[in-house]
Amino acid sequence: MNKKVWKILKDIGMLKFFILILLLRLPFDFLNGVISANMLESFIRLAEKGQSENLLKTFGTFLLFTVLLFGYNVTIWAAISVKADMLLQKRLRNRLLNHILSRNGEEMAAYSAGDLITRLNNDVDRVNDYLTTPVNLMHTAIATFNIIFSSVILLILNPSLYLLTIVVTVPFFILSSIIIIRKIPYYRKKSQESYANYTNWIEPVINAKESISVFDGEEIVLKKVEEASKEILIQNVKAHTLTAWSSFFNIITGNLGYVLLLLCGNSMMGVGVKDYAQLLKITQYRAEMMKGSFIVNAGLNGMKTNLAGAARIEEILDSEKK
Amino acid sequence: MIELKNVSFNYENASIFENLSLFVAEGEKIGIVGESGCGKSTLLKLMAGLYVPSSGEIIVDDENLPDEIIKKVSVVMQSPMLLPLSILENITMGHEYEASKIEKIIESANLKKWIDSLPEGLDTYIGDSADELSGGQAQRIAIARAMFKDSKILLLDEPTSALDGENAASVLEAINHFTEGKTVIHVTHRKKHLVGYDRIFLMENGKLSEI
């Protein structure tokens, strides 16, 4: 977790709560992968032995596990997560508003009204997204857990395929997260500043609508509003372009794995897979690793995007301590 | 010339005034006094074409449509209503201008000394809600804006009500610099600001009576 977000959570007294809901959700993807891998292996083994009478029983057992896992996810964990969402937004907005109201005019004069409004609305939403929205911190942590444990199992089952997966995944992951995603917060921060500038315009324009009419100022007002909204768009497009590049590298990573697999003996047996049942199990764990790395990549992308909001909130809260 | 013919105005089913008639000749200076909330600002906004009368007719220089009336008048309100633009843009509202005209205006509006002291002069950006400015400075920019439009009709809605004595005097001086030869309607609750006006009316219970 980013230290800015860590500090914000600590400031509003929600750090333990978030660690708890994270821990409650952490093994979900990995357990789902384990169920799928073992189910596939079991089905093939039963088919190979001709034990079709046990197929339904096995299916029922795995179905029960899957239902229990997803049931837990959509009921118990979802309820706790919604509560966390609401508490986070409420406490963060209250804290920011109290802080803004308690500061003296001179301290707050450094911020425009539009900037403060943006911090109270958009930036709070971004911190909330960072912590709770799928494909952000929560899923990044879950996917990391999944990668670690799926890797261990894959390493035990088939070291060659494990190495092959690592060789493909790691360089692209580094390329994507360090070179591309790293720049996203800068553009998002610029976008938030442009949004603040745009918001800055709204109140005076509404207040001065009669002057604008009397002095025929519609044209200059529309021009300035257009400039402000264009700037938001430009910064967002730059961030989106980087996100698209990151997705491109994800696809390349997935496809290149199969190319390398072909180069290693033209078949799965070439990398030491014993039988078809094991092949399915192994590829399921490989898929979990690949899927995990994509989610981590997308999660880092989302977190970096939302970090701009956290930085701007921390700036306000920090001025209290100074 | 401004003419009100049996003008009535209702707001949220309440009658603000009924059958009001008034004739203001070209070049005449009229003052309207009255307690807060008596409807004098509403009357001014009707004359400016910002509100549409519930019944009756308002004619300003042969125009009776609000969209046309609005082009004929300049208004200085209680609040200067500035925009987050530069001082120059607030004065010109993005319209073309001649430097000599702007020079003359900022001098007449008692803004020159202050603007000359600013590092960026006329290009100084005014923050949102004009927080950086004093009330007097902001109101003098609003007057400069009215001067720039240079309409034959000037409508003043208590332009000094929020100012202290010194600033109010400076703003009134700026107003006097450019009201010569113009038709002026000045709404205020301070009768002393209407010295030299041709006629003064009292607005009370939705009626206008000359005093």
Chai-1 contact restraints between the chains, C-beta under 6 A:
chainA,res_idxA,chainB,res_idxB,connection_type,confidence,min_distance_angstrom,max_distance_angstrom,comment,restraint_id
A,S112,B,D128,contact,1.0,0.0,6.0,A-B,restraint_1
A,A113,B,D128,contact,1.0,0.0,6.0,A-B,restraint_2
A,N200,B,P84,contact,1.0,0.0,6.0,A-B,restraint_3
A,N200,B,D128,contact,1.0,0.0,6.0,A-B,restraint_4
A,P204,B,L83,contact,1.0,0.0,6.0,A-B,restraint_5
A,P204,B,P84,contact,1.0,0.0,6.0,A-B,restraint_6
A,P204,B,D128,contact,1.0,0.0,6.0,A-B,restraint_7
A,A208,B,M81,contact,1.0,0.0,6.0,A-B,restraint_8
A,A208,B,L83,contact,1.0,0.0,6.0,A-B,restraint_9
A,E210,B,L50,contact,1.0,0.0,6.0,A-B,restraint_10
A,S211,B,M81,contact,1.0,0.0,6.0,A-B,restraint_11
A,S213,B,I70,contact,1.0,0.0,6.0,A-B,restraint_12
A,V214,B,I70,contact,1.0,0.0,6.0,A-B,restraint_13
A,V214,B,V75,contact,1.0,0.0,6.0,A-B,restraint_14
A,F215,B,M93,contact,1.0,0.0,6.0,A-B,restraint_15
A,F215,B,R145,contact,1.0,0.0,6.0,A-B,restraint_16
A,F215,B,K149,contact,1.0,0.0,6.0,A-B,restraint_17
A,G217,B,M93,contact,1.0,0.0,6.0,A-B,restraint_18
A,E219,B,G94,contact,1.0,0.0,6.0,A-B,restraint_19
A,I220,B,M93,contact,1.0,0.0,6.0,A-B,restraint_20
A,I220,B,G94,contact,1.0,0.0,6.0,A-B,restraint_21
